[in-house]
Amino acid sequence: MSLRQEYPHEKILDRYIMSNKLIGESMPHITKSLREYMSIKDIELLESLLETVTIYRATSILEAKGDINDIGQSWTLDIKITQFFAYKNIHQETDRCVMTSTIKKEFIFAYIGEREESGCVVNYTKLENISYSKIKV
């Protein structure tokens, strides 16, 4: 069963951008399937990116220091969006940080510009040059 049949709503990409891990699908199949749901504008933006892209993720220090398999798939191209989400919940402020990484464009499964978050669903096992920092906004 395809993703389109299983989840026919137009917000299928939200399922992936809001979840931490790929769910029950092989990565190559996911890539092909998610791109079916991207807007033409988002496809063009993704295709225009450099071959190696800097991406950001708001997360906990525990995740940032952990195993690569514990890192989530939802990242963004916009550091300001990441800083906002890192400190969105004030009660978590002491445990929050911004992760920075590079990734080859081929490992970005989808780009979602619709919500103005510059969201990317990535193959988190292909992240390179991972670092994190506590940044106050």
C-alpha positions as semicolon CSV with decimal commas, in nm:
position;residue;x (nm);y (nm);z (nm)
1;M;0,000;0,000;0,000
2;S;0,140;0,341;-0,093
3;L;0,157;0,638;0,141
4;R;-0,101;0,814;-0,077
5;Q;-0,348;0,525;-0,031
6;E;-0,277;0,484;0,338
7;Y;-0,280;0,857;0,419
8;P;-0,474;1,036;0,144
9;H;-0,485;1,377;0,310
10;E;-0,272;1,653;0,161
11;K;-0,081;1,709;0,485
12;I;0,113;1,380;0,462
13;L;0,444;1,565;0,495
14;D;0,335;1,696;0,835
15;R;0,331;1,336;0,957
16;Y;0,702;1,313;0,894
17;I;0,808;1,664;0,990
18;M;0,633;1,625;1,327
19;S;0,761;1,275;1,405
20;N;1,107;1,183;1,524
21;K;1,171;0,874;1,316
22;L;1,071;0,721;0,986
23;I;0,777;0,492;1,044
24;G;0,758;0,143;0,898
25;E;0,904;0,215;0,553
26;S;1,241;0,167;0,390
27;M;1,434;0,491;0,341
28;P;1,457;0,481;-0,042
29;H;1,081;0,419;-0,066
30;I;1,013;0,705;0,175
31;T;1,220;0,947;-0,033
32;K;1,027;0,874;-0,348
33;S;0,692;0,878;-0,170
34;L;0,742;1,202;0,021
35;R;0,848;1,394;-0,288
36;E;0,510;1,310;-0,444
37;Y;0,353;1,535;-0,180
38;M;0,584;1,833;-0,220
39;S;0,463;2,146;-0,396
40;I;0,633;2,244;-0,722
41;K;0,781;2,546;-0,543
42;D;0,931;2,324;-0,271
43;I;1,069;2,076;-0,527
44;E;1,236;2,363;-0,712
45;L;1,387;2,498;-0,389
46;L;1,517;2,154;-0,290
47;E;1,669;2,102;-0,634
48;S;1,837;2,444;-0,620
49;L;2,027;2,368;-0,297
50;L;2,400;2,311;-0,303
51;E;2,514;1,948;-0,300
52;T;2,606;1,981;0,070
53;V;2,360;2,169;0,289
54;T;2,385;2,308;0,643
55;I;2,081;2,217;0,850
56;Y;1,968;2,290;1,207
57;R;1,759;2,119;1,473
58;A;1,618;2,237;1,805
59;T;1,660;1,960;2,058
60;S;1,767;1,858;2,405
61;I;2,130;1,836;2,507
62;L;2,066;1,468;2,583
63;E;1,968;1,403;2,219
64;A;2,257;1,612;2,087
65;K;2,511;1,416;2,294
66;G;2,349;1,080;2,221
67;D;2,383;0,813;1,957
68;I;2,322;0,906;1,591
69;N;2,025;0,666;1,590
70;D;1,857;0,877;1,859
71;I;1,862;1,195;1,651
72;G;1,534;1,292;1,488
73;Q;1,460;1,333;1,118
74;S;1,303;1,680;1,128
75;W;1,551;1,963;1,059
76;T;1,537;2,313;0,909
77;L;1,745;2,529;0,677
78;D;1,679;2,838;0,893
79;I;1,881;2,894;1,211
80;K;1,630;3,154;1,338
81;I;1,345;2,903;1,321
82;T;1,561;2,656;1,513
83;Q;1,645;2,911;1,781
84;F;1,275;2,986;1,825
85;F;1,185;2,618;1,868
86;A;1,484;2,547;2,094
87;Y;1,354;2,788;2,355
88;K;0,981;2,780;2,279
89;N;0,904;2,604;2,607
90;I;1,063;2,814;2,878
91;H;1,051;2,530;3,135
92;Q;1,287;2,328;2,911
93;E;1,530;2,614;2,855
94;T;1,818;2,469;3,058
95;D;1,814;2,142;2,863
96;R;1,771;2,288;2,513
97;C;2,023;2,350;2,238
98;V;2,063;2,402;1,865
99;M;2,225;2,125;1,662
100;T;2,406;2,209;1,340
101;S;2,499;1,953;1,078
102;T;2,576;1,918;0,712
103;I;2,409;1,668;0,484
104;K;2,428;1,586;0,118
105;K;2,120;1,705;-0,071
106;E;2,045;1,351;-0,188
107;F;1,972;1,255;0,174
108;I;1,704;1,521;0,220
109;F;1,382;1,326;0,169
110;A;1,154;1,630;0,152
111;Y;1,147;2,006;0,195
112;I;0,837;2,175;0,335
113;G;0,824;2,552;0,296
114;E;0,449;2,582;0,338
115;R;0,454;2,663;0,711
116;E;0,744;2,907;0,673
117;E;0,965;2,681;0,884
118;S;1,195;2,568;0,600
119;G;1,144;2,213;0,725
120;C;1,342;1,917;0,597
121;V;1,288;1,546;0,650
122;V;1,634;1,392;0,636
123;N;1,811;1,058;0,656
124;Y;1,956;1,122;1,002
125;T;2,210;0,839;0,958
126;K;2,384;1,049;0,688
127;L;2,443;1,360;0,900
128;E;2,799;1,495;0,898
129;N;2,989;1,750;1,108
130;I;2,735;1,743;1,389
131;S;2,774;2,003;1,663
132;Y;2,551;2,170;1,917
133;S;2,542;2,492;2,113
134;K;2,326;2,667;2,364
135;I;2,210;2,989;2,203
136;K;1,997;3,253;2,367
137;V;1,756;3,441;2,145
